[in-house]
Amino acid sequence: MDTTPEIVARIEGRLDRLGLTAEEADRLAGLSPGTLAALLHGEAGLPRGAALRRLAAALDAGEEFLLGLEPGDLVPAEMLEDPQGELGLLAPDEEALLRNYRRLDIPGRAAVNLLVARAAGPGPEPVEEKAPARRRQPRRSQPGIDLAGG
């Protein structure tokens, strides 16, 4: 579904009523920075799938309203399907996580890795390879030393 002037007007109206900027709405909806600004300037289409639902929730409106549908109309199925991620076959939340991770510096990435590892819980126990048992050699007596203690 193309972004029409009516859809743009509806989104702008919700932003005004809620006192939000496009950047704030992007953040609330979990969209990439600049998504709504590009949409409002006709440079991008309307988000689909989970991103559309998050945008509607951030704007306190229904998907039907944003799409300019009549009350009771069904949202077209193609608008509710999540597109394949730009980064591959990632879910939208995975794509957002990876995009944000890539913006971090090295210490930030290390901290995120540690946090995720701790949140995920203990992993499988590592398998320890045992060294072959060494046979004990009997003690030999040395000249001048009494091993029997007597």
C-alpha positions as CSV (number, residue, x, y, z in Angstrom):
1,M,0.0,0.0,0.0
2,D,1.4,3.3,-1.0
3,T,1.7,6.2,1.4
4,T,-1.0,8.7,0.3
5,P,-1.3,12.3,1.4
6,E,-4.3,11.2,3.5
7,I,-2.1,8.7,5.4
8,V,0.6,11.3,5.9
9,A,-2.1,13.8,7.2
10,R,-3.4,11.1,9.6
11,I,0.1,10.5,11.0
12,E,0.9,14.2,11.3
13,G,-2.4,14.7,13.0
14,R,-1.6,12.0,15.6
15,L,1.9,13.4,16.2
16,D,0.4,16.9,16.8
17,R,-2.4,15.6,19.1
18,L,0.1,13.6,21.1
19,G,2.8,16.4,21.1
20,L,5.4,14.0,19.6
21,T,8.1,14.7,17.1
22,A,8.7,12.2,14.3
23,E,12.0,11.2,16.0
24,E,10.2,10.5,19.3
25,A,7.6,8.4,17.5
26,D,10.3,6.5,15.8
27,R,11.9,5.7,19.1
28,L,8.6,4.8,20.7
29,A,7.7,2.5,17.8
30,G,11.1,0.9,17.7
31,L,11.7,2.2,14.1
32,S,15.0,3.2,12.7
33,P,15.8,6.8,13.2
34,G,14.4,8.9,10.4
35,T,11.8,6.4,9.3
36,L,8.8,8.7,10.0
37,A,10.5,11.8,8.7
38,A,11.2,10.0,5.4
39,L,7.6,8.8,5.3
40,L,6.2,12.3,5.9
41,H,8.4,13.7,3.1
42,G,7.3,11.0,0.7
43,E,10.7,9.4,0.6
44,A,9.6,6.1,2.2
45,G,6.6,3.8,2.3
46,L,4.5,2.9,5.3
47,P,6.1,0.2,7.6
48,R,4.5,-3.2,7.4
49,G,3.9,-6.1,9.8
50,A,5.1,-5.7,13.3
51,A,6.6,-2.2,12.5
52,L,3.1,-1.0,11.4
53,R,1.5,-2.4,14.6
54,R,4.2,-0.7,16.8
55,L,3.8,2.6,14.9
56,A,0.0,2.5,15.5
57,A,0.5,1.7,19.2
58,A,3.0,4.6,19.5
59,L,0.5,6.9,17.9
60,D,-2.3,5.5,20.0
61,A,-4.3,4.6,16.9
62,G,-5.4,1.5,15.1
63,E,-3.7,0.2,11.9
64,E,-7.0,0.7,10.1
65,F,-7.0,4.4,11.0
66,L,-3.5,5.0,9.9
67,L,-4.2,3.2,6.6
68,G,-7.4,5.4,6.0
69,L,-9.7,2.4,6.1
70,E,-13.3,2.6,7.2
71,P,-14.2,1.3,10.7
72,G,-14.6,-2.5,10.5
73,D,-12.6,-2.9,7.3
74,L,-9.9,-5.5,7.4
75,V,-6.3,-4.4,7.1
76,P,-4.9,-5.9,3.8
77,A,-2.9,-9.1,4.5
78,E,0.2,-7.7,2.8
79,M,0.3,-4.9,5.3
80,L,0.4,-7.3,8.2
81,E,3.1,-9.5,6.8
82,D,6.6,-8.8,8.0
83,P,9.0,-8.2,5.1
84,Q,12.2,-10.1,5.0
85,G,14.8,-8.2,7.0
86,E,17.3,-5.9,5.2
87,L,20.0,-7.9,6.8
88,G,18.8,-11.4,5.8
89,L,16.0,-13.5,7.2
90,L,16.0,-11.8,10.6
91,A,12.9,-11.0,12.5
92,P,12.3,-7.2,13.0
93,D,13.4,-7.3,16.6
94,E,16.6,-9.2,15.7
95,E,17.3,-6.7,12.9
96,A,16.9,-3.8,15.3
97,L,19.1,-5.4,17.8
98,L,21.8,-6.0,15.2
99,R,21.5,-2.5,13.8
100,N,21.9,-0.9,17.3
101,Y,24.8,-3.3,18.2
102,R,26.7,-2.2,15.1
103,R,26.6,1.4,16.3
104,L,28.4,0.5,19.5
105,D,32.1,0.9,20.1
106,I,34.2,-2.1,21.0
107,P,33.7,-1.8,24.9
108,G,30.0,-1.3,24.4
109,R,29.8,-4.5,22.2
110,A,31.7,-6.4,24.9
111,A,29.3,-5.2,27.6
112,V,26.3,-6.2,25.5
113,N,27.8,-9.7,24.8
114,L,28.3,-10.2,28.5
115,L,24.8,-9.0,29.3
116,V,23.2,-11.3,26.8
117,A,25.3,-14.2,27.8
118,R,24.3,-13.7,31.5
119,A,20.6,-13.2,30.6
120,A,20.6,-16.4,28.5
121,G,21.7,-18.4,31.5
122,P,24.3,-21.0,31.8
123,G,25.3,-22.8,28.6
124,P,26.0,-26.4,28.2
125,E,28.8,-27.7,30.4
126,P,32.1,-28.0,28.5
127,V,33.3,-31.5,28.0
128,E,36.6,-32.0,29.7
129,E,39.0,-34.4,28.2
130,K,40.8,-36.4,30.9
131,A,44.4,-37.0,30.4
132,P,45.3,-40.7,30.5
133,A,46.0,-41.9,34.0
134,R,49.7,-42.2,34.8
135,R,50.8,-45.4,36.5
136,R,52.5,-44.8,39.8
137,Q,56.0,-46.0,39.9
138,P,57.1,-47.7,43.1
139,R,59.4,-45.7,45.2
140,R,62.9,-46.8,45.0
141,S,65.2,-46.6,48.0
142,Q,68.2,-44.6,47.6
143,P,71.5,-45.5,49.3
144,G,71.7,-44.2,52.8
145,I,67.9,-43.5,53.0
146,D,65.7,-45.8,55.1
147,L,62.2,-45.5,53.6
148,A,60.7,-47.7,56.2
149,G,61.3,-45.0,58.8
150,G,63.4,-47.2,61.0
